[in-house]
Amino acid sequence: MFFSVVIPVYNKRPHIHRAIASVLNQTYTDFELLIIDDASTDGSKAEIENFSDSRIRKFSRAEPGPGGYAARNLGIREARSEWIAFLDADDQWNPEFLETIADLIQFFPRVHCCCAHYDSMEVNGKKYEWPYGKKYKKNGKHVIGFLTYMKETCARRSPLWTSVVVVRKELFRRVGMFPEGRCRRGGDSDLWLRIVRNTDVAWSPYIGATYYRNSVNMVTHTVKKCMEHCIDSTIGDFLLSSWNSKNYVEYYWLLRLKNHYKRGAVKDKIRGGELSLNDLSALSFFGNPFRYCFYFLVVMFPGCIIRGMIRIFRRIKRAFSKHEK
């Protein structure tokens, strides 16, 4: 078989049937499907047992692992194929996803990672294409390098997302697997950074999957953002390597990337009037001097003033939005 597909499952009973069916309905059929129940308590395991396709292999873990990283790593270790694909249990593949990836592998035989475009199903029922693909789909299939990946991620257009990424198994031996036991969120970003620094990524404009924002038990809804990001140690190692090799362009973009992954936590602290000088020590001034200076000014004002300024800014923004309509 050519692909091993890994689906980690933790309390996703309302969605798991949709995810599994989307794999079994692929036009490309040379694959195995590994479903790892991560100690679910909502009946997800019983839902999984309803499927009896010969391509399915089922595994169970005794204790849940944050972020599903341990479950994915179990799938990687048990995979029998050369290429490993991932699908979250609350998302859905489109029928020609694996066929598209197989074509990419043939077209770019030297790459060790492939991915496709994707869209999201919002809470309001509308679908939206994600920014990278929306901007670059006119370029057709192409290769993404390390610098491009960092620049696009800092612009909030990251091309990689777990449910459309396919990795050659051998690559995990070089860069490691998902960071189980190290963090509750952000571990996928940490792995993608290690992968993209090691190999170019082949990308297709085909919309390979749909990300559902209204799913139950989502990590992005249940785990609070914090200043310490899972990716910090990886970026730290790469910064040292870039500096020692005098690759100052890469060094600069790594600084930008370091700040990027802390923006969500910084915004939450600003809204709550909790941003402190200690928080700023986790950011790089040279990664974005203007934004750093803005954060410094925010720290100097009392929290009540900051919250008031944010409310005024939002009212002005809403007023302009209504005027434009």
C-alpha positions as a LaTeX table, in Angstrom:
\begin{tabular}{lrrr}
\hline
Residue & $x$ (\AA) & $y$ (\AA) & $z$ (\AA) \\
\hline
Met1 & 0.00 & 0.00 & 0.00 \\
Phe2 & 1.15 & 3.55 & $-0.72$ \\
Phe3 & $-0.44$ & 5.65 & 2.08 \\
Ser4 & $-1.05$ & 5.16 & 5.78 \\
Val5 & $-3.81$ & 7.46 & 7.04 \\
Val6 & $-3.81$ & 8.29 & 10.76 \\
Ile7 & $-6.93$ & 9.56 & 12.58 \\
Pro8 & $-6.58$ & 10.26 & 16.33 \\
Val9 & $-9.92$ & 10.30 & 18.15 \\
Tyr10 & $-10.76$ & 11.86 & 21.50 \\
Asn11 & $-14.45$ & 12.48 & 22.26 \\
Lys12 & $-15.52$ & 13.19 & 18.67 \\
Arg13 & $-18.59$ & 10.95 & 18.43 \\
Pro14 & $-20.75$ & 13.47 & 16.47 \\
His15 & $-18.07$ & 13.85 & 13.78 \\
Ile16 & $-16.02$ & 10.65 & 13.53 \\
His17 & $-18.33$ & 8.89 & 11.04 \\
Arg18 & $-17.95$ & 11.81 & 8.61 \\
Ala19 & $-14.15$ & 11.74 & 8.86 \\
Ile20 & $-13.79$ & 7.97 & 8.41 \\
Ala21 & $-16.26$ & 7.88 & 5.52 \\
Ser22 & $-14.34$ & 10.64 & 3.73 \\
Val23 & $-11.21$ & 8.45 & 3.80 \\
Leu24 & $-12.97$ & 5.28 & 2.66 \\
Asn25 & $-14.56$ & 7.22 & $-0.22$ \\
Gln26 & $-11.24$ & 8.34 & $-1.72$ \\
Thr27 & $-10.79$ & 7.83 & $-5.46$ \\
Tyr28 & $-7.25$ & 6.60 & $-4.71$ \\
Thr29 & $-7.70$ & 3.32 & $-2.85$ \\
Asp30 & $-4.17$ & 2.07 & $-2.12$ \\
Phe31 & $-4.06$ & 2.93 & 1.59 \\
Glu32 & $-4.53$ & 1.66 & 5.11 \\
Leu33 & $-6.47$ & 3.60 & 7.75 \\
Leu34 & $-5.21$ & 3.65 & 11.34 \\
Ile35 & $-7.79$ & 4.89 & 13.85 \\
Ile36 & $-6.40$ & 5.56 & 17.32 \\
Asp37 & $-8.95$ & 6.02 & 20.09 \\
Asp38 & $-7.28$ & 8.26 & 22.68 \\
Ala39 & $-9.28$ & 6.99 & 25.69 \\
Ser40 & $-12.55$ & 8.62 & 24.60 \\
Thr41 & $-15.42$ & 8.73 & 27.10 \\
Asp42 & $-18.31$ & 9.84 & 24.86 \\
Gly43 & $-18.98$ & 6.69 & 22.85 \\
Ser44 & $-16.54$ & 7.47 & 20.04 \\
Lys45 & $-15.04$ & 3.99 & 20.32 \\
Ala46 & $-18.43$ & 2.36 & 19.72 \\
Glu47 & $-18.91$ & 4.56 & 16.67 \\
Ile48 & $-15.53$ & 3.43 & 15.33 \\
Glu49 & $-16.52$ & $-0.22$ & 15.78 \\
Asn50 & $-19.37$ & 0.27 & 13.30 \\
Phe51 & $-16.77$ & 0.29 & 10.50 \\
Ser52 & $-15.47$ & $-3.08$ & 9.33 \\
Asp53 & $-13.53$ & $-2.22$ & 6.15 \\
Ser54 & $-10.49$ & $-4.48$ & 5.67 \\
Arg55 & $-8.24$ & $-1.43$ & 5.23 \\
Ile56 & $-8.95$ & $-0.22$ & 8.78 \\
Arg57 & $-6.67$ & $-0.98$ & 11.73 \\
Lys58 & $-7.94$ & 0.08 & 15.16 \\
Phe59 & $-5.88$ & 0.99 & 18.22 \\
Ser60 & $-6.74$ & 2.17 & 21.73 \\
Arg61 & $-4.74$ & 4.16 & 24.27 \\
Ala62 & $-5.34$ & 3.86 & 28.01 \\
Glu63 & $-4.92$ & 7.58 & 28.73 \\
Pro64 & $-5.64$ & 10.62 & 26.54 \\
Gly65 & $-2.67$ & 12.68 & 25.38 \\
Pro66 & $-3.07$ & 16.47 & 25.04 \\
Gly67 & $-3.43$ & 17.67 & 21.46 \\
Gly68 & $-3.64$ & 14.13 & 20.10 \\
Tyr69 & 0.15 & 14.13 & 19.64 \\
Ala70 & 0.77 & 10.79 & 21.37 \\
Ala71 & $-2.02$ & 9.16 & 19.34 \\
Arg72 & $-0.57$ & 10.47 & 16.08 \\
Asn73 & 2.88 & 9.25 & 17.07 \\
Leu74 & 1.46 & 5.79 & 17.74 \\
Gly75 & $-0.01$ & 5.87 & 14.25 \\
Ile76 & 3.36 & 6.87 & 12.77 \\
Arg77 & 5.12 & 4.00 & 14.53 \\
Glu78 & 2.49 & 1.45 & 13.43 \\
Ala79 & 2.23 & 2.70 & 9.82 \\
Arg80 & 3.19 & 0.14 & 7.18 \\
Ser81 & 3.36 & 2.53 & 4.23 \\
Glu82 & 6.05 & 4.87 & 2.96 \\
Trp83 & 3.83 & 7.97 & 3.11 \\
Ile84 & 1.77 & 9.00 & 6.16 \\
Ala85 & $-1.28$ & 11.26 & 5.98 \\
Phe86 & $-3.19$ & 12.78 & 8.90 \\
Leu87 & $-6.84$ & 13.64 & 9.33 \\
Asp88 & $-8.40$ & 15.13 & 12.46 \\
Ala89 & $-11.51$ & 13.28 & 13.60 \\
Asp90 & $-13.77$ & 16.32 & 13.21 \\
Asp91 & $-12.64$ & 17.27 & 9.69 \\
Gln92 & $-13.33$ & 15.82 & 6.25 \\
Trp93 & $-11.33$ & 14.97 & 3.14 \\
Asn94 & $-12.59$ & 15.68 & $-0.33$ \\
Pro95 & $-12.71$ & 12.58 & $-2.60$ \\
Glu96 & $-9.60$ & 13.25 & $-4.70$ \\
Phe97 & $-7.23$ & 14.30 & $-1.91$ \\
Leu98 & $-5.02$ & 11.18 & $-1.88$ \\
Glu99 & $-5.03$ & 11.03 & $-5.68$ \\
Thr100 & $-3.85$ & 14.66 & $-5.75$ \\
Ile101 & $-1.04$ & 13.91 & $-3.30$ \\
Ala102 & 0.04 & 10.84 & $-5.29$ \\
Asp103 & 0.31 & 13.06 & $-8.39$ \\
Leu104 & 2.36 & 15.62 & $-6.42$ \\
Ile105 & 4.78 & 12.92 & $-5.30$ \\
Gln106 & 5.31 & 11.85 & $-8.91$ \\
Phe107 & 5.73 & 15.43 & $-10.11$ \\
Phe108 & 8.14 & 16.43 & $-7.30$ \\
Pro109 & 9.96 & 13.15 & $-6.52$ \\
Arg110 & 12.64 & 14.75 & $-4.33$ \\
Val111 & 10.34 & 16.27 & $-1.72$ \\
His112 & 9.53 & 14.45 & 1.52 \\
Cys113 & 6.38 & 16.39 & 2.42 \\
Cys114 & 3.27 & 17.30 & 0.43 \\
Cys115 & 0.14 & 19.29 & 1.20 \\
Ala116 & $-2.95$ & 20.72 & $-0.45$ \\
His117 & $-5.21$ & 23.75 & $-0.22$ \\
Tyr118 & $-8.16$ & 23.60 & 2.20 \\
Asp119 & $-11.24$ & 25.50 & 3.27 \\
Ser120 & $-13.21$ & 26.00 & 6.48 \\
Met121 & $-16.85$ & 25.56 & 7.36 \\
Glu122 & $-17.72$ & 28.46 & 9.64 \\
Val123 & $-20.29$ & 28.44 & 12.44 \\
Asn124 & $-22.67$ & 30.42 & 10.19 \\
Gly125 & $-22.61$ & 27.60 & 7.62 \\
Lys126 & $-20.50$ & 29.46 & 5.06 \\
Lys127 & $-17.31$ & 28.07 & 3.52 \\
Tyr128 & $-14.11$ & 30.09 & 3.21 \\
Glu129 & $-10.88$ & 29.30 & 1.41 \\
Trp130 & $-7.80$ & 29.67 & 3.59 \\
Pro131 & $-5.49$ & 32.61 & 2.79 \\
Tyr132 & $-2.41$ & 30.90 & 1.31 \\
Gly133 & $-4.35$ & 28.93 & $-1.27$ \\
Lys134 & $-6.68$ & 31.80 & $-2.03$ \\
Lys135 & $-3.69$ & 33.99 & $-2.91$ \\
Tyr136 & $-1.45$ & 31.49 & $-4.69$ \\
Lys137 & $-3.78$ & 28.91 & $-6.29$ \\
Lys138 & $-3.38$ & 30.71 & $-9.62$ \\
Asn139 & 0.27 & 29.58 & $-9.58$ \\
Gly140 & $-0.79$ & 25.94 & $-9.69$ \\
Lys141 & 1.19 & 23.23 & $-7.91$ \\
His142 & 4.56 & 24.42 & $-6.67$ \\
Val143 & 7.27 & 23.95 & $-4.06$ \\
Ile144 & 7.48 & 25.91 & $-0.79$ \\
Gly145 & 10.87 & 26.52 & 0.82 \\
Phe146 & 11.81 & 27.38 & 4.40 \\
Leu147 & 11.99 & 31.18 & 4.00 \\
Thr148 & 8.71 & 31.30 & 2.08 \\
Tyr149 & 7.05 & 29.19 & 4.76 \\
Met150 & 8.17 & 31.57 & 7.52 \\
Lys151 & 7.18 & 34.70 & 5.60 \\
Glu152 & 3.72 & 33.36 & 4.76 \\
Thr153 & 3.15 & 32.11 & 8.31 \\
Cys154 & 4.08 & 35.52 & 9.74 \\
Ala155 & 1.56 & 37.04 & 7.31 \\
Arg156 & $-1.07$ & 34.64 & 8.74 \\
Arg157 & $-1.09$ & 32.56 & 5.56 \\
Ser158 & 0.51 & 29.34 & 6.73 \\
Pro159 & 0.24 & 26.77 & 3.90 \\
Leu160 & 0.42 & 23.74 & 6.21 \\
Trp161 & $-2.46$ & 22.29 & 8.19 \\
Thr162 & $-2.55$ & 18.85 & 9.77 \\
Ser163 & $-5.46$ & 17.39 & 7.79 \\
Val164 & $-3.85$ & 18.12 & 4.39 \\
Val165 & $-0.22$ & 17.25 & 5.20 \\
Val166 & 1.38 & 14.00 & 4.00 \\
Val167 & 4.92 & 13.09 & 5.12 \\
Arg168 & 7.39 & 10.43 & 4.03 \\
Lys169 & 7.86 & 8.14 & 7.05 \\
Glu170 & 11.65 & 8.23 & 6.80 \\
Leu171 & 11.60 & 11.99 & 7.46 \\
Phe172 & 10.28 & 11.47 & 11.00 \\
Arg173 & 13.49 & 9.61 & 11.83 \\
Arg174 & 15.45 & 12.76 & 10.95 \\
Val175 & 13.31 & 15.53 & 12.44 \\
Gly176 & 11.38 & 13.69 & 15.17 \\
Met177 & 7.65 & 13.26 & 15.62 \\
Phe178 & 4.88 & 15.28 & 17.28 \\
Pro179 & 6.00 & 16.74 & 20.65 \\
Glu180 & 3.91 & 14.54 & 22.93 \\
Gly181 & 4.20 & 15.40 & 26.62 \\
Arg182 & 5.65 & 18.86 & 25.90 \\
Cys183 & 2.56 & 20.96 & 25.19 \\
Arg184 & $-1.23$ & 20.97 & 24.91 \\
Arg185 & $-1.45$ & 23.02 & 21.70 \\
Gly186 & 0.88 & 24.23 & 18.96 \\
Gly187 & 2.69 & 20.92 & 18.55 \\
Asp188 & 1.71 & 20.61 & 14.91 \\
Ser189 & 3.33 & 23.99 & 14.13 \\
Asp190 & 6.49 & 22.81 & 15.88 \\
Leu191 & 6.68 & 19.68 & 13.72 \\
Trp192 & 5.94 & 21.54 & 10.47 \\
Leu193 & 8.78 & 23.98 & 11.18 \\
Arg194 & 11.22 & 21.10 & 11.71 \\
Ile195 & 10.01 & 19.44 & 8.54 \\
Val196 & 10.15 & 22.53 & 6.30 \\
Arg197 & 13.68 & 23.34 & 7.45 \\
Asn198 & 14.69 & 19.85 & 6.37 \\
Thr199 & 12.85 & 19.56 & 3.05 \\
Asp200 & 10.87 & 21.64 & 0.58 \\
Val201 & 7.12 & 21.05 & 0.56 \\
Ala202 & 5.11 & 20.27 & $-2.59$ \\
Trp203 & 1.77 & 22.12 & $-2.59$ \\
Ser204 & $-1.40$ & 21.64 & $-4.65$ \\
Pro205 & $-4.24$ & 24.16 & $-5.18$ \\
Tyr206 & $-6.80$ & 21.33 & $-4.95$ \\
Ile207 & $-9.01$ & 21.85 & $-1.89$ \\
Gly208 & $-8.23$ & 18.60 & $-0.13$ \\
Ala209 & $-10.13$ & 18.99 & 3.12 \\
Thr210 & $-12.62$ & 21.02 & 5.10 \\
Tyr211 & $-11.92$ & 22.33 & 8.60 \\
Tyr212 & $-15.07$ & 22.52 & 10.73 \\
Arg213 & $-15.08$ & 25.37 & 13.24 \\
Asn214 & $-18.20$ & 24.24 & 15.12 \\
Ser215 & $-16.81$ & 20.87 & 16.25 \\
Val216 & $-17.04$ & 19.61 & 19.82 \\
Asn217 & $-14.02$ & 19.46 & 22.13 \\
Met218 & $-11.70$ & 21.51 & 19.89 \\
Val219 & $-8.22$ & 22.24 & 21.29 \\
Thr220 & $-8.44$ & 25.83 & 20.01 \\
His221 & $-11.57$ & 26.29 & 22.15 \\
Thr222 & $-10.55$ & 24.38 & 25.28 \\
Val223 & $-6.85$ & 25.23 & 25.75 \\
Lys224 & $-5.91$ & 28.79 & 26.68 \\
Lys225 & $-3.13$ & 30.54 & 24.77 \\
Cys226 & 0.01 & 31.26 & 26.81 \\
Met227 & 3.28 & 33.12 & 26.29 \\
Glu228 & 5.31 & 29.91 & 26.44 \\
His229 & 4.74 & 28.27 & 23.06 \\
Cys230 & 5.61 & 24.69 & 22.21 \\
Ile231 & 7.73 & 25.89 & 19.30 \\
Asp232 & 10.04 & 28.13 & 21.40 \\
Ser233 & 12.82 & 25.59 & 21.91 \\
Thr234 & 12.82 & 24.59 & 18.24 \\
Ile235 & 13.07 & 28.22 & 17.11 \\
Gly236 & 15.81 & 28.78 & 19.69 \\
Asp237 & 17.88 & 25.94 & 18.23 \\
Phe238 & 17.36 & 27.22 & 14.69 \\
Leu239 & 18.29 & 30.79 & 15.71 \\
Leu240 & 21.60 & 29.58 & 17.10 \\
Ser241 & 22.29 & 27.53 & 13.99 \\
Ser242 & 21.43 & 30.43 & 11.65 \\
Trp243 & 23.60 & 32.86 & 13.59 \\
Asn244 & 26.57 & 30.49 & 13.64 \\
Ser245 & 26.27 & 29.91 & 9.88 \\
Lys246 & 25.88 & 33.69 & 9.29 \\
Asn247 & 22.52 & 33.17 & 7.61 \\
Tyr248 & 21.14 & 36.49 & 8.84 \\
Val249 & 18.08 & 36.54 & 6.58 \\
Glu250 & 16.90 & 33.25 & 8.04 \\
Tyr251 & 17.80 & 34.53 & 11.52 \\
Tyr252 & 15.61 & 37.62 & 11.04 \\
Trp253 & 12.59 & 35.62 & 9.89 \\
Leu254 & 12.99 & 33.21 & 12.79 \\
Leu255 & 12.78 & 36.22 & 15.13 \\
Arg256 & 9.62 & 37.34 & 13.33 \\
Leu257 & 8.21 & 33.82 & 13.60 \\
Lys258 & 8.97 & 33.69 & 17.33 \\
Asn259 & 6.88 & 36.82 & 17.89 \\
His260 & 4.14 & 35.59 & 15.56 \\
Tyr261 & 3.38 & 32.54 & 17.69 \\
Lys262 & 2.94 & 34.73 & 20.77 \\
Arg263 & 0.57 & 37.28 & 19.20 \\
Gly264 & $-2.57$ & 35.47 & 20.30 \\
Ala265 & $-1.48$ & 35.33 & 23.93 \\
Val266 & $-0.36$ & 38.99 & 23.84 \\
Lys267 & $-3.72$ & 40.09 & 22.45 \\
Asp268 & $-5.57$ & 38.15 & 25.16 \\
Lys269 & $-3.44$ & 39.81 & 27.84 \\
Ile270 & $-4.01$ & 43.27 & 26.33 \\
Arg271 & $-7.79$ & 42.72 & 26.31 \\
Gly272 & $-7.63$ & 41.71 & 29.95 \\
Gly273 & $-5.25$ & 44.54 & 30.90 \\
Glu274 & $-2.71$ & 41.93 & 32.04 \\
Leu275 & 0.27 & 42.54 & 29.74 \\
Ser276 & 3.48 & 43.05 & 31.74 \\
Leu277 & 7.14 & 43.84 & 31.15 \\
Asn278 & 7.88 & 40.23 & 32.01 \\
Asp279 & 5.69 & 39.17 & 29.07 \\
Leu280 & 7.65 & 41.45 & 26.73 \\
Ser281 & 10.85 & 39.64 & 27.69 \\
Ala282 & 9.49 & 36.61 & 25.81 \\
Leu283 & 9.31 & 38.65 & 22.58 \\
Ser284 & 12.07 & 39.77 & 20.23 \\
Phe285 & 12.42 & 43.54 & 19.69 \\
Phe286 & 14.14 & 42.99 & 16.33 \\
Gly287 & 11.39 & 40.61 & 15.20 \\
Asn288 & 9.07 & 43.61 & 14.85 \\
Pro289 & 10.33 & 46.85 & 16.48 \\
Phe290 & 7.16 & 48.88 & 15.85 \\
Arg291 & 4.84 & 46.30 & 17.37 \\
Tyr292 & 7.23 & 45.79 & 20.29 \\
Cys293 & 7.18 & 49.55 & 21.02 \\
Phe294 & 3.38 & 49.50 & 20.87 \\
Tyr295 & 3.28 & 46.67 & 23.40 \\
Phe296 & 5.68 & 48.61 & 25.62 \\
Leu297 & 3.35 & 51.63 & 25.60 \\
Val298 & 0.44 & 49.35 & 26.43 \\
Val299 & 2.30 & 48.10 & 29.51 \\
Met300 & 2.86 & 51.69 & 30.66 \\
Phe301 & $-0.88$ & 52.51 & 30.71 \\
Pro302 & $-3.26$ & 51.18 & 33.39 \\
Gly303 & $-5.40$ & 48.23 & 32.29 \\
Cys304 & $-8.66$ & 50.18 & 32.56 \\
Ile305 & $-7.39$ & 52.78 & 30.05 \\
Ile306 & $-6.28$ & 50.08 & 27.62 \\
Arg307 & $-9.66$ & 48.33 & 27.78 \\
Gly308 & $-11.37$ & 51.67 & 27.18 \\
Met309 & $-9.15$ & 52.39 & 24.17 \\
Ile310 & $-9.93$ & 48.95 & 22.75 \\
Arg311 & $-13.67$ & 49.55 & 23.11 \\
Ile312 & $-13.38$ & 52.91 & 21.34 \\
Phe313 & $-11.30$ & 51.37 & 18.55 \\
Arg314 & $-13.88$ & 48.62 & 18.04 \\
Arg315 & $-16.71$ & 51.16 & 17.82 \\
Ile316 & $-14.81$ & 53.18 & 15.23 \\
Lys317 & $-14.07$ & 50.01 & 13.27 \\
Arg318 & $-17.74$ & 48.97 & 13.31 \\
Ala319 & $-18.80$ & 52.45 & 12.22 \\
Phe320 & $-16.43$ & 52.37 & 9.25 \\
Ser321 & $-17.61$ & 48.88 & 8.33 \\
Lys322 & $-21.25$ & 50.01 & 8.27 \\
His323 & $-20.31$ & 53.09 & 6.22 \\
Glu324 & $-18.52$ & 50.93 & 3.62 \\
Lys325 & $-21.60$ & 48.73 & 3.27 \\
\hline
\end{tabular}
